Every structure is written in C-alpha cells, then in structure tokens.
Amino acid sequence: MPGGTELVIVLVIVALLFGGSKLPKLARSLGSAKGEFEKGLKEGESKGSKDSKSETDSKATESTDTSDS
C-alpha cells in the first residue's frame, strides 16, 4: 500500500499531465465508469440467478415428463 508521500507525488504528476481543467472531467468519467461497472455486475448476478433457476425448473420438468412416459 502506498504511503502518503507516494500518493502526493502521483497526484502532482497527474495534475501536471492533465492540467487543472481536465481533472474534474477525468474524475467524473471515472465515477460514471465505476457506476456502469457495478450496474453490469448486478445485472449479471441477477441474470445468472435467473438462468440457474430456469435450468433447475427445466430439469424438474424434464424429470416429470420422462416419468410419465
């Protein structure tokens, strides 16, 4: 984990590279990217649980269908 002085040095370098006017835009875009990433994870988890539930339901249906034959 970087210490305080390393973080300050990195922040100064970033400020020099991007300039003061672009830093808020950069922070906003990083925040929105993080939000989209988390939204995608939640959608993937909910979709994954629906898929596994539907597979379980279809297997149960198949087992009852084969027992009737």
C-alpha positions in Angstrom: 0.0 0.0 0.0 1.5 3.3 -1.0 2.3 5.8 1.7 1.3 9.5 1.9 4.3 10.9 0.1 3.9 8.4 -2.8 0.3 9.4 -3.2 1.2 13.1 -3.2 3.8 12.6 -5.8 1.4 10.6 -8.0 -1.3 13.3 -7.6 1.2 16.0 -8.6 2.3 14.1 -11.7 -1.4 13.5 -12.7 -2.1 17.2 -12.2 0.8 18.2 -14.4 -0.1 15.8 -17.1 -3.8 16.5 -17.3 -4.0 20.1 -16.1 -6.4 21.6 -13.6 -9.3 22.0 -16.0 -9.3 18.3 -17.1 -9.1 16.8 -13.7 -12.8 17.2 -12.8 -13.8 15.7 -16.2 -11.5 12.8 -15.5 -12.9 12.2 -12.1 -16.5 12.4 -13.4 -15.7 9.9 -16.2 -14.0 7.5 -13.7 -17.1 7.8 -11.4 -19.5 7.0 -14.2 -17.4 4.1 -15.4 -17.4 2.7 -11.9 -21.2 3.1 -11.7 -21.7 1.3 -15.0 -19.3 -1.5 -14.0 -21.3 -2.0 -10.7 -24.6 -1.9 -12.6 -23.3 -4.5 -15.0 -22.2 -6.7 -12.1 -25.6 -6.5 -10.5 -27.3 -7.3 -13.8 -25.0 -10.2 -14.4 -25.7 -11.6 -10.9 -29.4 -11.3 -11.3 -29.3 -12.7 -14.8 -27.1 -15.6 -13.6 -29.5 -16.4 -10.8 -32.5 -16.4 -13.2 -30.6 -18.6 -15.6 -29.7 -21.1 -12.9 -33.3 -21.1 -11.6 -34.8 -21.6 -15.1 -32.3 -24.5 -15.7 -33.4 -26.1 -12.4 -37.1 -25.6 -13.4 -36.5 -27.2 -16.8 -34.7 -30.2 -15.3 -37.6 -30.7 -12.9 -40.0 -30.5 -15.8 -37.9 -33.0 -17.8 -37.8 -35.5 -15.0 -41.6 -35.4 -14.6 -42.0 -35.6 -18.3 -39.9 -38.8 -18.6 -41.6 -40.4 -15.6 -45.0 -40.1 -17.4 -43.8 -41.9 -20.5 
